[in-house]
Amino acid sequence: MGLFRDLGQKVEEFKQASQTVADEEATHECRDCGERFFADRETCSECGGSDVTSLEG
């Protein structure tokens, strides 16, 4: 079972690192919940909020 636990831990570390990089490179953000996106949207797919703004300035 140690092999699967180690593999699961590595997968989780990869997911967290990937999310961090994605958040740093995002171009838009929902000001209601903080979710970040790579495309302009009128509403947030996470919370449904309508305060989505560009991070590029």
N, C-alpha and C positions, 0 to 999 in steps of 0.2 A: 504493500500500500504506500510505502514511502515514495516510490516512483511517481505515482499519480498525484500525491500531495505536492511534490516538488514541481511537477509539470504545471499543476494548477496555480502554484505560486508564481511561476515564471510567466504564465499567461496573464495573470492579474497585473504583474509589474509592467508587462508590455502594454496592456490596455491603458494603464495610468499614464505611462510615458507618452503614448500616442495621443491621448486626450490633452495632455499638457501642450504638446507641440501644436495640435489642431487649434487649441484656444489661443495660442500666441500668434498664429498665422491668420486667424479669422478676420473677415472684412466688415462684418455687421454684428450688432449685439442687441438683444432685447433688454431694454432698461427696466422692464418689470421684473424679470427673473434672472437676468444675467447670462442666459444661454447665448452662445456665439455661433455664427453661421458664415458660410462662404458665399452666400448669394443674398441679394436684396429680397426681402419678403415684406408683405404688408402686415402680416400677423405672425406671431411666434408659434412654431409648431409644438413647443414644449408647454407653454402656459396659456396660449391663445391671446396674449397681450398684443396691443397695436402700437406700442412704443418701440419700434425697431429702428435703429440708427446706424449710420455708416461709421466705422472706426477709422477710415482713411481720411486724413485731413490735410 
